[in-house]
Structures are given as structure tokens and as C-alpha cells.
Amino acid sequence: MRKIPMRKCVVTQERFPKKDLIRVVRTPEETIEIDLTGKKNGHGAYISKSLETLALAKKNKALQRALETEIPDEVYQELEAIITNE
């Protein structure tokens, strides 16, 4: 039996299987990107796929703290689109 990789959501601090989370990456070029493959270069932070968690992340700036940089509104909008299409 294969081991399931677990990751922690930076907002709720709960552990989930990696495939149940969305990875947001601060690339070496200091841009913020959503990494659906989980393989992009850079410092990553995981967020669970729920609109409540996304709203909380925006409110308490959890992604901003985890990635140590400002998160543009476009990233939050893109995350919202991904979550609602799931």
C-alpha cells in the first residue's frame, strides 16, 4: 500500500491529503502563482478547497504570512474560480 502525502492548510492548520489542497507558490522571480501540478519551483503554501477557508485566508492574511509577500486580488479571484469549479 502506498503512503498518501499529507500537507497542512496554512489557514486552518489541518492536515489533508496533498491532492485535496491547492498550492500557491512564490516563485524565485517573486511572483505569486497557483500551482495545480504541485511541482513548480519556489516557496509553496497549501490552502484547502473551500470558499470559507479562502474567505478566512483573505481576512487574516494567512497566505500573505506563509509566503512572506503581498498577495494580489487576482490570485484570490483565481482561487475562488478554481474552488467553485471543483
PDB file of N, CA, C and O in Angstrom:
ATOM      1  N   MET A   1       0.836  -1.188   0.000  1.00  0.00           N
ATOM      2  CA  MET A   1       0.000   0.000   0.000  1.00  0.00           C
ATOM      3  C   MET A   1       0.881   1.252   0.000  1.00  0.00           C
ATOM      4  O   MET A   1       1.839   1.352   0.766  1.00  0.00           O
ATOM      5  N   ARG A   2       0.538   2.205  -0.875  1.00  0.00           N
ATOM      6  CA  ARG A   2       1.329   3.427  -0.985  1.00  0.00           C
ATOM      7  C   ARG A   2       0.954   4.422   0.095  1.00  0.00           C
ATOM      8  O   ARG A   2      -0.198   4.493   0.523  1.00  0.00           O
ATOM      9  N   LYS A   3       1.943   5.189   0.529  1.00  0.00           N
ATOM     10  CA  LYS A   3       1.717   6.224   1.520  1.00  0.00           C
ATOM     11  C   LYS A   3       1.108   7.447   0.834  1.00  0.00           C
ATOM     12  O   LYS A   3       1.564   7.842  -0.239  1.00  0.00           O
ATOM     13  N   ILE A   4       0.091   8.044   1.439  1.00  0.00           N
ATOM     14  CA  ILE A   4      -0.547   9.240   0.872  1.00  0.00           C
ATOM     15  C   ILE A   4       0.157  10.467   1.440  1.00  0.00           C
ATOM     16  O   ILE A   4       0.205  10.641   2.657  1.00  0.00           O
ATOM     17  N   PRO A   5       0.714  11.337   0.558  1.00  0.00           N
ATOM     18  CA  PRO A   5       1.389  12.533   1.071  1.00  0.00           C
ATOM     19  C   PRO A   5       0.380  13.486   1.718  1.00  0.00           C
ATOM     20  O   PRO A   5      -0.645  13.819   1.123  1.00  0.00           O
ATOM     21  N   MET A   6       0.686  13.918   2.942  1.00  0.00           N
ATOM     22  CA  MET A   6      -0.187  14.824   3.671  1.00  0.00           C
ATOM     23  C   MET A   6       0.468  16.207   3.739  1.00  0.00           C
ATOM     24  O   MET A   6       1.688  16.322   3.851  1.00  0.00           O
ATOM     25  N   ARG A   7      -0.352  17.243   3.672  1.00  0.00           N
ATOM     26  CA  ARG A   7       0.125  18.617   3.786  1.00  0.00           C
ATOM     27  C   ARG A   7      -0.812  19.377   4.719  1.00  0.00           C
ATOM     28  O   ARG A   7      -1.961  18.984   4.921  1.00  0.00           O
ATOM     29  N   LYS A   8      -0.303  20.472   5.285  1.00  0.00           N
ATOM     30  CA  LYS A   8      -1.093  21.263   6.217  1.00  0.00           C
ATOM     31  C   LYS A   8      -1.609  22.527   5.548  1.00  0.00           C
ATOM     32  O   LYS A   8      -0.855  23.242   4.887  1.00  0.00           O
ATOM     33  N   CYS A   9      -2.905  22.801   5.722  1.00  0.00           N
ATOM     34  CA  CYS A   9      -3.511  24.034   5.220  1.00  0.00           C
ATOM     35  C   CYS A   9      -2.986  25.191   6.072  1.00  0.00           C
ATOM     36  O   CYS A   9      -3.029  25.119   7.300  1.00  0.00           O
ATOM     37  N   VAL A  10      -2.490  26.258   5.432  1.00  0.00           N
ATOM     38  CA  VAL A  10      -1.908  27.385   6.180  1.00  0.00           C
ATOM     39  C   VAL A  10      -2.980  28.203   6.895  1.00  0.00           C
ATOM     40  O   VAL A  10      -2.660  29.007   7.771  1.00  0.00           O
ATOM     41  N   VAL A  11      -4.243  28.009   6.534  1.00  0.00           N
ATOM     42  CA  VAL A  11      -5.329  28.774   7.155  1.00  0.00           C
ATOM     43  C   VAL A  11      -5.890  28.041   8.371  1.00  0.00           C
ATOM     44  O   VAL A  11      -5.939  28.592   9.471  1.00  0.00           O
ATOM     45  N   THR A  12      -6.311  26.797   8.165  1.00  0.00           N
ATOM     46  CA  THR A  12      -6.977  26.047   9.237  1.00  0.00           C
ATOM     47  C   THR A  12      -6.004  25.225  10.089  1.00  0.00           C
ATOM     48  O   THR A  12      -6.373  24.752  11.163  1.00  0.00           O
ATOM     49  N   GLN A  13      -4.776  25.055   9.622  1.00  0.00           N
ATOM     50  CA  GLN A  13      -3.757  24.236  10.287  1.00  0.00           C
ATOM     51  C   GLN A  13      -4.133  22.753  10.349  1.00  0.00           C
ATOM     52  O   GLN A  13      -3.561  22.004  11.141  1.00  0.00           O
ATOM     53  N   GLU A  14      -5.092  22.326   9.521  1.00  0.00           N
ATOM     54  CA  GLU A  14      -5.479  20.914   9.458  1.00  0.00           C
ATOM     55  C   GLU A  14      -4.646  20.211   8.399  1.00  0.00           C
ATOM     56  O   GLU A  14      -4.229  20.822   7.415  1.00  0.00           O
ATOM     57  N   ARG A  15      -4.406  18.915   8.611  1.00  0.00           N
ATOM     58  CA  ARG A  15      -3.665  18.123   7.635  1.00  0.00           C
ATOM     59  C   ARG A  15      -4.642  17.418   6.697  1.00  0.00           C
ATOM     60  O   ARG A  15      -5.641  16.844   7.129  1.00  0.00           O
ATOM     61  N   PHE A  16      -4.326  17.475   5.397  1.00  0.00           N
ATOM     62  CA  PHE A  16      -5.154  16.862   4.370  1.00  0.00           C
ATOM     63  C   PHE A  16      -4.256  16.119   3.393  1.00  0.00           C
ATOM     64  O   PHE A  16      -3.062  16.408   3.316  1.00  0.00           O
ATOM     65  N   PRO A  17      -4.814  15.152   2.635  1.00  0.00           N
ATOM     66  CA  PRO A  17      -4.031  14.582   1.528  1.00  0.00           C
ATOM     67  C   PRO A  17      -3.677  15.700   0.542  1.00  0.00           C
ATOM     68  O   PRO A  17      -4.485  16.593   0.286  1.00  0.00           O
ATOM     69  N   LYS A  18      -2.478  15.640   0.001  1.00  0.00           N
ATOM     70  CA  LYS A  18      -1.972  16.699  -0.881  1.00  0.00           C
ATOM     71  C   LYS A  18      -2.932  17.019  -2.025  1.00  0.00           C
ATOM     72  O   LYS A  18      -3.069  18.182  -2.406  1.00  0.00           O
ATOM     73  N   LYS A  19      -3.603  15.997  -2.579  1.00  0.00           N
ATOM     74  CA  LYS A  19      -4.493  16.222  -3.724  1.00  0.00           C
ATOM     75  C   LYS A  19      -5.765  16.988  -3.348  1.00  0.00           C
ATOM     76  O   LYS A  19      -6.459  17.488  -4.233  1.00  0.00           O
ATOM     77  N   ASP A  20      -6.083  17.088  -2.057  1.00  0.00           N
ATOM     78  CA  ASP A  20      -7.269  17.820  -1.610  1.00  0.00           C
ATOM     79  C   ASP A  20      -6.980  19.292  -1.329  1.00  0.00           C
ATOM     80  O   ASP A  20      -7.864  20.022  -0.879  1.00  0.00           O
ATOM     81  N   LEU A  21      -5.758  19.729  -1.589  1.00  0.00           N
ATOM     82  CA  LEU A  21      -5.360  21.107  -1.323  1.00  0.00           C
ATOM     83  C   LEU A  21      -4.913  21.795  -2.611  1.00  0.00           C
ATOM     84  O   LEU A  21      -4.619  21.138  -3.609  1.00  0.00           O
ATOM     85  N   ILE A  22      -4.868  23.117  -2.574  1.00  0.00           N
ATOM     86  CA  ILE A  22      -4.363  23.905  -3.702  1.00  0.00           C
ATOM     87  C   ILE A  22      -3.054  24.535  -3.242  1.00  0.00           C
ATOM     88  O   ILE A  22      -2.979  25.096  -2.149  1.00  0.00           O
ATOM     89  N   ARG A  23      -2.029  24.441  -4.072  1.00  0.00           N
ATOM     90  CA  ARG A  23      -0.722  25.014  -3.734  1.00  0.00           C
ATOM     91  C   ARG A  23      -0.578  26.393  -4.375  1.00  0.00           C
ATOM     92  O   ARG A  23      -0.818  26.568  -5.570  1.00  0.00           O
ATOM     93  N   VAL A  24      -0.183  27.361  -3.558  1.00  0.00           N
ATOM     94  CA  VAL A  24       0.102  28.708  -4.033  1.00  0.00           C
ATOM     95  C   VAL A  24       1.600  28.908  -3.843  1.00  0.00           C
ATOM     96  O   VAL A  24       2.139  28.625  -2.772  1.00  0.00           O
ATOM     97  N   VAL A  25       2.278  29.400  -4.894  1.00  0.00           N
ATOM     98  CA  VAL A  25       3.743  29.458  -4.897  1.00  0.00           C
ATOM     99  C   VAL A  25       4.245  30.885  -5.059  1.00  0.00           C
ATOM    100  O   VAL A  25       3.734  31.657  -5.870  1.00  0.00           O
ATOM    101  N   ARG A  26       5.274  31.218  -4.255  1.00  0.00           N
ATOM    102  CA  ARG A  26       6.048  32.434  -4.503  1.00  0.00           C
ATOM    103  C   ARG A  26       7.278  31.981  -5.275  1.00  0.00           C
ATOM    104  O   ARG A  26       8.161  31.319  -4.730  1.00  0.00           O
ATOM    105  N   THR A  27       7.321  32.345  -6.551  1.00  0.00           N
ATOM    106  CA  THR A  27       8.398  31.883  -7.426  1.00  0.00           C
ATOM    107  C   THR A  27       9.700  32.620  -7.106  1.00  0.00           C
ATOM    108  O   THR A  27       9.682  33.637  -6.413  1.00  0.00           O
ATOM    109  N   PRO A  28      10.831  32.108  -7.608  1.00  0.00           N
ATOM    110  CA  PRO A  28      12.109  32.816  -7.410  1.00  0.00           C
ATOM    111  C   PRO A  28      12.091  34.239  -7.987  1.00  0.00           C
ATOM    112  O   PRO A  28      12.879  35.089  -7.572  1.00  0.00           O
ATOM    113  N   GLU A  29      11.189  34.493  -8.944  1.00  0.00           N
ATOM    114  CA  GLU A  29      11.077  35.844  -9.533  1.00  0.00           C
ATOM    115  C   GLU A  29      10.164  36.738  -8.701  1.00  0.00           C
ATOM    116  O   GLU A  29       9.838  37.850  -9.115  1.00  0.00           O
ATOM    117  N   GLU A  30       9.742  36.246  -7.503  1.00  0.00           N
ATOM    118  CA  GLU A  30       8.871  36.996  -6.575  1.00  0.00           C
ATOM    119  C   GLU A  30       7.455  37.209  -7.104  1.00  0.00           C
ATOM    120  O   GLU A  30       6.791  38.163  -6.698  1.00  0.00           O
ATOM    121  N   THR A  31       6.978  36.349  -7.995  1.00  0.00           N
ATOM    122  CA  THR A  31       5.585  36.424  -8.434  1.00  0.00           C
ATOM    123  C   THR A  31       4.790  35.361  -7.671  1.00  0.00           C
ATOM    124  O   THR A  31       5.356  34.378  -7.193  1.00  0.00           O
ATOM    125  N   ILE A  32       3.480  35.566  -7.564  1.00  0.00           N
ATOM    126  CA  ILE A  32       2.607  34.609  -6.882  1.00  0.00           C
ATOM    127  C   ILE A  32       1.807  33.865  -7.944  1.00  0.00           C
ATOM    128  O   ILE A  32       1.140  34.478  -8.778  1.00  0.00           O
ATOM    129  N   GLU A  33       1.883  32.541  -7.904  1.00  0.00           N
ATOM    130  CA  GLU A  33       1.183  31.718  -8.894  1.00  0.00           C
ATOM    131  C   GLU A  33       0.445  30.585  -8.201  1.00  0.00           C
ATOM    132  O   GLU A  33       0.830  30.144  -7.118  1.00  0.00           O
ATOM    133  N   ILE A  34      -0.621  30.121  -8.840  1.00  0.00           N
ATOM    134  CA  ILE A  34      -1.343  28.952  -8.347  1.00  0.00           C
ATOM    135  C   ILE A  34      -0.767  27.740  -9.067  1.00  0.00           C
ATOM    136  O   ILE A  34      -0.699  27.699 -10.295  1.00  0.00           O
ATOM    137  N   ASP A  35      -0.353  26.755  -8.274  1.00  0.00           N
ATOM    138  CA  ASP A  35       0.331  25.586  -8.813  1.00  0.00           C
ATOM    139  C   ASP A  35      -0.570  24.357  -8.669  1.00  0.00           C
ATOM    140  O   ASP A  35      -0.609  23.729  -7.611  1.00  0.00           O
ATOM    141  N   LEU A  36      -1.286  24.023  -9.733  1.00  0.00           N
ATOM    142  CA  LEU A  36      -2.178  22.869  -9.675  1.00  0.00           C
ATOM    143  C   LEU A  36      -1.422  21.550  -9.846  1.00  0.00           C
ATOM    144  O   LEU A  36      -1.947  20.490  -9.503  1.00  0.00           O
ATOM    145  N   THR A  37      -0.191  21.606 -10.374  1.00  0.00           N
ATOM    146  CA  THR A  37       0.594  20.382 -10.554  1.00  0.00           C
ATOM    147  C   THR A  37       1.321  20.007  -9.270  1.00  0.00           C
ATOM    148  O   THR A  37       1.615  18.833  -9.047  1.00  0.00           O
ATOM    149  N   GLY A  38       1.614  20.993  -8.423  1.00  0.00           N
ATOM    150  CA  GLY A  38       2.353  20.733  -7.192  1.00  0.00           C
ATOM    151  C   GLY A  38       3.840  20.595  -7.409  1.00  0.00           C
ATOM    152  O   GLY A  38       4.551  20.109  -6.528  1.00  0.00           O
ATOM    153  N   LYS A  39       4.333  21.018  -8.577  1.00  0.00           N
ATOM    154  CA  LYS A  39       5.742  20.794  -8.914  1.00  0.00           C
ATOM    155  C   LYS A  39       6.514  22.067  -9.258  1.00  0.00           C
ATOM    156  O   LYS A  39       7.708  21.995  -9.548  1.00  0.00           O
ATOM    157  N   LYS A  40       5.864  23.222  -9.233  1.00  0.00           N
ATOM    158  CA  LYS A  40       6.559  24.456  -9.615  1.00  0.00           C
ATOM    159  C   LYS A  40       7.645  24.821  -8.618  1.00  0.00           C
ATOM    160  O   LYS A  40       7.562  24.505  -7.431  1.00  0.00           O
ATOM    161  N   ASN A  41       8.667  25.496  -9.133  1.00  0.00           N
ATOM    162  CA  ASN A  41       9.763  25.971  -8.300  1.00  0.00           C
ATOM    163  C   ASN A  41       9.296  27.102  -7.404  1.00  0.00           C
ATOM    164  O   ASN A  41       8.484  27.930  -7.818  1.00  0.00           O
ATOM    165  N   GLY A  42       9.797  27.145  -6.188  1.00  0.00           N
ATOM    166  CA  GLY A  42       9.513  28.259  -5.308  1.00  0.00           C
ATOM    167  C   GLY A  42       8.979  27.807  -3.962  1.00  0.00           C
ATOM    168  O   GLY A  42       8.853  26.614  -3.684  1.00  0.00           O
ATOM    169  N   HIS A  43       8.668  28.801  -3.130  1.00  0.00           N
ATOM    170  CA  HIS A  43       8.163  28.567  -1.779  1.00  0.00           C
ATOM    171  C   HIS A  43       6.654  28.379  -1.856  1.00  0.00           C
ATOM    172  O   HIS A  43       5.945  29.277  -2.309  1.00  0.00           O
ATOM    173  N   GLY A  44       6.158  27.235  -1.426  1.00  0.00           N
ATOM    174  CA  GLY A  44       4.738  26.933  -1.565  1.00  0.00           C
ATOM    175  C   GLY A  44       3.983  26.958  -0.254  1.00  0.00           C
ATOM    176  O   GLY A  44       4.548  26.727   0.815  1.00  0.00           O
ATOM    177  N   ALA A  45       2.696  27.242  -0.355  1.00  0.00           N
ATOM    178  CA  ALA A  45       1.783  27.177   0.788  1.00  0.00           C
ATOM    179  C   ALA A  45       0.505  26.514   0.290  1.00  0.00           C
ATOM    180  O   ALA A  45       0.073  26.745  -0.839  1.00  0.00           O
ATOM    181  N   TYR A  46      -0.095  25.687   1.143  1.00  0.00           N
ATOM    182  CA  TYR A  46      -1.285  24.950   0.747  1.00  0.00           C
ATOM    183  C   TYR A  46      -2.525  25.530   1.407  1.00  0.00           C
ATOM    184  O   TYR A  46      -2.487  25.960   2.560  1.00  0.00           O
ATOM    185  N   ILE A  47      -3.627  25.536   0.661  1.00  0.00           N
ATOM    186  CA  ILE A  47      -4.909  26.005   1.181  1.00  0.00           C
ATOM    187  C   ILE A  47      -5.977  24.994   0.780  1.00  0.00           C
ATOM    188  O   ILE A  47      -5.967  24.480  -0.339  1.00  0.00           O
ATOM    189  N   SER A  48      -6.899  24.710   1.700  1.00  0.00           N
ATOM    190  CA  SER A  48      -7.934  23.715   1.395  1.00  0.00           C
ATOM    191  C   SER A  48      -8.950  24.282   0.414  1.00  0.00           C
ATOM    192  O   SER A  48      -9.122  25.495   0.294  1.00  0.00           O
ATOM    193  N   LYS A  49      -9.613  23.373  -0.281  1.00  0.00           N
ATOM    194  CA  LYS A  49     -10.531  23.753  -1.361  1.00  0.00           C
ATOM    195  C   LYS A  49     -11.921  24.061  -0.814  1.00  0.00           C
ATOM    196  O   LYS A  49     -12.868  23.320  -1.077  1.00  0.00           O
ATOM    197  N   SER A  50     -12.054  25.160  -0.048  1.00  0.00           N
ATOM    198  CA  SER A  50     -13.379  25.582   0.404  1.00  0.00           C
ATOM    199  C   SER A  50     -13.443  27.104   0.389  1.00  0.00           C
ATOM    200  O   SER A  50     -12.460  27.782   0.685  1.00  0.00           O
ATOM    201  N   LEU A  51     -14.606  27.625   0.042  1.00  0.00           N
ATOM    202  CA  LEU A  51     -14.776  29.076  -0.032  1.00  0.00           C
ATOM    203  C   LEU A  51     -14.664  29.721   1.348  1.00  0.00           C
ATOM    204  O   LEU A  51     -14.206  30.858   1.463  1.00  0.00           O
ATOM    205  N   GLU A  52     -15.081  28.998   2.405  1.00  0.00           N
ATOM    206  CA  GLU A  52     -14.966  29.527   3.770  1.00  0.00           C
ATOM    207  C   GLU A  52     -13.499  29.720   4.135  1.00  0.00           C
ATOM    208  O   GLU A  52     -13.121  30.743   4.706  1.00  0.00           O
ATOM    209  N   THR A  53     -12.683  28.735   3.804  1.00  0.00           N
ATOM    210  CA  THR A  53     -11.251  28.812   4.091  1.00  0.00           C
ATOM    211  C   THR A  53     -10.610  29.949   3.300  1.00  0.00           C
ATOM    212  O   THR A  53      -9.758  30.667   3.824  1.00  0.00           O
ATOM    213  N   LEU A  54     -11.012  30.114   2.057  1.00  0.00           N
ATOM    214  CA  LEU A  54     -10.479  31.190   1.214  1.00  0.00           C
ATOM    215  C   LEU A  54     -10.836  32.554   1.802  1.00  0.00           C
ATOM    216  O   LEU A  54      -9.994  33.450   1.846  1.00  0.00           O
ATOM    217  N   ALA A  55     -12.081  32.713   2.254  1.00  0.00           N
ATOM    218  CA  ALA A  55     -12.512  33.976   2.866  1.00  0.00           C
ATOM    219  C   ALA A  55     -11.710  34.260   4.132  1.00  0.00           C
ATOM    220  O   ALA A  55     -11.317  35.399   4.383  1.00  0.00           O
ATOM    221  N   LEU A  56     -11.470  33.218   4.926  1.00  0.00           N
ATOM    222  CA  LEU A  56     -10.693  33.348   6.151  1.00  0.00           C
ATOM    223  C   LEU A  56      -9.240  33.703   5.826  1.00  0.00           C
ATOM    224  O   LEU A  56      -8.627  34.514   6.520  1.00  0.00           O
ATOM    225  N   ALA A  57      -8.698  33.100   4.780  1.00  0.00           N
ATOM    226  CA  ALA A  57      -7.318  33.374   4.362  1.00  0.00           C
ATOM    227  C   ALA A  57      -7.154  34.845   3.978  1.00  0.00           C
ATOM    228  O   ALA A  57      -6.150  35.478   4.304  1.00  0.00           O
ATOM    229  N   LYS A  58      -8.154  35.369   3.286  1.00  0.00           N
ATOM    230  CA  LYS A  58      -8.113  36.762   2.868  1.00  0.00           C
ATOM    231  C   LYS A  58      -8.230  37.691   4.072  1.00  0.00           C
ATOM    232  O   LYS A  58      -7.542  38.708   4.155  1.00  0.00           O
ATOM    233  N   LYS A  59      -9.113  37.325   5.005  1.00  0.00           N
ATOM    234  CA  LYS A  59      -9.368  38.153   6.181  1.00  0.00           C
ATOM    235  C   LYS A  59      -8.162  38.214   7.120  1.00  0.00           C
ATOM    236  O   LYS A  59      -7.752  39.296   7.542  1.00  0.00           O
ATOM    237  N   ASN A  60      -7.595  37.048   7.444  1.00  0.00           N
ATOM    238  CA  ASN A  60      -6.497  37.041   8.418  1.00  0.00           C
ATOM    239  C   ASN A  60      -5.106  37.020   7.779  1.00  0.00           C
ATOM    240  O   ASN A  60      -4.102  36.865   8.475  1.00  0.00           O
ATOM    241  N   LYS A  61      -5.051  37.175   6.455  1.00  0.00           N
ATOM    242  CA  LYS A  61      -3.787  37.268   5.701  1.00  0.00           C
ATOM    243  C   LYS A  61      -2.860  36.072   5.929  1.00  0.00           C
ATOM    244  O   LYS A  61      -1.643  36.235   6.012  1.00  0.00           O
ATOM    245  N   ALA A  62      -3.436  34.873   6.030  1.00  0.00           N
ATOM    246  CA  ALA A  62      -2.648  33.663   6.281  1.00  0.00           C
ATOM    247  C   ALA A  62      -1.703  33.347   5.124  1.00  0.00           C
ATOM    248  O   ALA A  62      -0.548  32.987   5.351  1.00  0.00           O
ATOM    249  N   LEU A  63      -2.186  33.479   3.875  1.00  0.00           N
ATOM    250  CA  LEU A  63      -1.319  33.215   2.716  1.00  0.00           C
ATOM    251  C   LEU A  63      -0.195  34.235   2.649  1.00  0.00           C
ATOM    252  O   LEU A  63       0.946  33.901   2.326  1.00  0.00           O
ATOM    253  N   GLN A  64      -0.529  35.474   2.955  1.00  0.00           N
ATOM    254  CA  GLN A  64       0.460  36.543   2.929  1.00  0.00           C
ATOM    255  C   GLN A  64       1.583  36.254   3.925  1.00  0.00           C
ATOM    256  O   GLN A  64       2.758  36.443   3.610  1.00  0.00           O
ATOM    257  N   ARG A  65       1.221  35.797   5.128  1.00  0.00           N
ATOM    258  CA  ARG A  65       2.231  35.462   6.143  1.00  0.00           C
ATOM    259  C   ARG A  65       3.050  34.251   5.720  1.00  0.00           C
ATOM    260  O   ARG A  65       4.270  34.237   5.877  1.00  0.00           O
ATOM    261  N   ALA A  66       2.378  33.230   5.183  1.00  0.00           N
ATOM    262  CA  ALA A  66       3.072  31.988   4.811  1.00  0.00           C
ATOM    263  C   ALA A  66       4.074  32.221   3.680  1.00  0.00           C
ATOM    264  O   ALA A  66       5.156  31.635   3.677  1.00  0.00           O
ATOM    265  N   LEU A  67       3.715  33.075   2.722  1.00  0.00           N
ATOM    266  CA  LEU A  67       4.588  33.313   1.569  1.00  0.00           C
ATOM    267  C   LEU A  67       5.456  34.560   1.736  1.00  0.00           C
ATOM    268  O   LEU A  67       6.292  34.861   0.884  1.00  0.00           O
ATOM    269  N   GLU A  68       5.250  35.280   2.838  1.00  0.00           N
ATOM    270  CA  GLU A  68       6.058  36.464   3.177  1.00  0.00           C
ATOM    271  C   GLU A  68       6.066  37.514   2.072  1.00  0.00           C
ATOM    272  O   GLU A  68       7.105  38.109   1.787  1.00  0.00           O
ATOM    273  N   THR A  69       4.913  37.741   1.448  1.00  0.00           N
ATOM    274  CA  THR A  69       4.782  38.759   0.406  1.00  0.00           C
ATOM    275  C   THR A  69       3.317  39.126   0.229  1.00  0.00           C
ATOM    276  O   THR A  69       2.436  38.396   0.681  1.00  0.00           O
ATOM    277  N   GLU A  70       3.049  40.253  -0.426  1.00  0.00           N
ATOM    278  CA  GLU A  70       1.670  40.669  -0.705  1.00  0.00           C
ATOM    279  C   GLU A  70       1.028  39.701  -1.703  1.00  0.00           C
ATOM    280  O   GLU A  70       1.677  39.251  -2.647  1.00  0.00           O
ATOM    281  N   ILE A  71      -0.238  39.390  -1.487  1.00  0.00           N
ATOM    282  CA  ILE A  71      -0.974  38.518  -2.401  1.00  0.00           C
ATOM    283  C   ILE A  71      -1.937  39.395  -3.199  1.00  0.00           C
ATOM    284  O   ILE A  71      -2.832  40.005  -2.614  1.00  0.00           O
ATOM    285  N   PRO A  72      -1.775  39.471  -4.528  1.00  0.00           N
ATOM    286  CA  PRO A  72      -2.688  40.291  -5.337  1.00  0.00           C
ATOM    287  C   PRO A  72      -4.117  39.738  -5.337  1.00  0.00           C
ATOM    288  O   PRO A  72      -4.321  38.533  -5.186  1.00  0.00           O
ATOM    289  N   ASP A  73      -5.102  40.624  -5.508  1.00  0.00           N
ATOM    290  CA  ASP A  73      -6.517  40.214  -5.532  1.00  0.00           C
ATOM    291  C   ASP A  73      -6.794  39.217  -6.643  1.00  0.00           C
ATOM    292  O   ASP A  73      -7.672  38.366  -6.497  1.00  0.00           O
ATOM    293  N   GLU A  74      -6.052  39.303  -7.773  1.00  0.00           N
ATOM    294  CA  GLU A  74      -6.270  38.382  -8.888  1.00  0.00           C
ATOM    295  C   GLU A  74      -6.048  36.936  -8.451  1.00  0.00           C
ATOM    296  O   GLU A  74      -6.740  36.034  -8.922  1.00  0.00           O
ATOM    297  N   VAL A  75      -5.082  36.710  -7.551  1.00  0.00           N
ATOM    298  CA  VAL A  75      -4.798  35.353  -7.074  1.00  0.00           C
ATOM    299  C   VAL A  75      -5.998  34.823  -6.295  1.00  0.00           C
ATOM    300  O   VAL A  75      -6.401  33.675  -6.479  1.00  0.00           O
ATOM    301  N   TYR A  76      -6.575  35.665  -5.417  1.00  0.00           N
ATOM    302  CA  TYR A  76      -7.758  35.243  -4.659  1.00  0.00           C
ATOM    303  C   TYR A  76      -8.933  34.960  -5.594  1.00  0.00           C
ATOM    304  O   TYR A  76      -9.688  34.013  -5.369  1.00  0.00           O
ATOM    305  N   GLN A  77      -9.094  35.775  -6.643  1.00  0.00           N
ATOM    306  CA  GLN A  77     -10.178  35.568  -7.607  1.00  0.00           C
ATOM    307  C   GLN A  77      -9.978  34.258  -8.373  1.00  0.00           C
ATOM    308  O   GLN A  77     -10.927  33.516  -8.623  1.00  0.00           O
ATOM    309  N   GLU A  78      -8.725  33.993  -8.737  1.00  0.00           N
ATOM    310  CA  GLU A  78      -8.400  32.754  -9.452  1.00  0.00           C
ATOM    311  C   GLU A  78      -8.666  31.535  -8.564  1.00  0.00           C
ATOM    312  O   GLU A  78      -9.207  30.529  -9.023  1.00  0.00           O
ATOM    313  N   LEU A  79      -8.279  31.638  -7.280  1.00  0.00           N
ATOM    314  CA  LEU A  79      -8.524  30.556  -6.328  1.00  0.00           C
ATOM    315  C   LEU A  79     -10.024  30.307  -6.173  1.00  0.00           C
ATOM    316  O   LEU A  79     -10.471  29.161  -6.124  1.00  0.00           O
ATOM    317  N   GLU A  80     -10.795  31.396  -6.097  1.00  0.00           N
ATOM    318  CA  GLU A  80     -12.249  31.276  -5.962  1.00  0.00           C
ATOM    319  C   GLU A  80     -12.848  30.566  -7.171  1.00  0.00           C
ATOM    320  O   GLU A  80     -13.739  29.729  -7.025  1.00  0.00           O
ATOM    321  N   ALA A  81     -12.359  30.901  -8.368  1.00  0.00           N
ATOM    322  CA  ALA A  81     -12.842  30.262  -9.596  1.00  0.00           C
ATOM    323  C   ALA A  81     -12.505  28.773  -9.596  1.00  0.00           C
ATOM    324  O   ALA A  81     -13.326  27.952 -10.005  1.00  0.00           O
ATOM    325  N   ILE A  82     -11.320  28.424  -9.147  1.00  0.00           N
ATOM    326  CA  ILE A  82     -10.898  27.022  -9.105  1.00  0.00           C
ATOM    327  C   ILE A  82     -11.774  26.246  -8.118  1.00  0.00           C
ATOM    328  O   ILE A  82     -12.224  25.141  -8.418  1.00  0.00           O
ATOM    329  N   ILE A  83     -12.011  26.826  -6.945  1.00  0.00           N
ATOM    330  CA  ILE A  83     -12.799  26.149  -5.902  1.00  0.00           C
ATOM    331  C   ILE A  83     -14.247  25.958  -6.344  1.00  0.00           C
ATOM    332  O   ILE A  83     -14.820  24.890  -6.133  1.00  0.00           O
ATOM    333  N   THR A  84     -14.847  26.988  -6.961  1.00  0.00           N
ATOM    334  CA  THR A  84     -16.249  26.874  -7.370  1.00  0.00           C
ATOM    335  C   THR A  84     -16.422  25.907  -8.540  1.00  0.00           C
ATOM    336  O   THR A  84     -17.508  25.356  -8.719  1.00  0.00           O
ATOM    337  N   ASN A  85     -15.378  25.688  -9.337  1.00  0.00           N
ATOM    338  CA  ASN A  85     -15.462  24.746 -10.460  1.00  0.00           C
ATOM    339  C   ASN A  85     -15.189  23.314 -10.076  1.00  0.00           C
ATOM    340  O   ASN A  85     -15.357  22.411 -10.896  1.00  0.00           O
ATOM    341  N   GLU A  86     -14.771  23.088  -8.852  1.00  0.00           N
ATOM    342  CA  GLU A  86     -14.467  21.713  -8.391  1.00  0.00           C
ATOM    343  C   GLU A  86     -15.716  20.875  -8.321  1.00  0.00           C
ATOM    344  O   GLU A  86     -15.652  19.701  -7.956  1.00  0.00           O
TER     345      GLU A  86
END
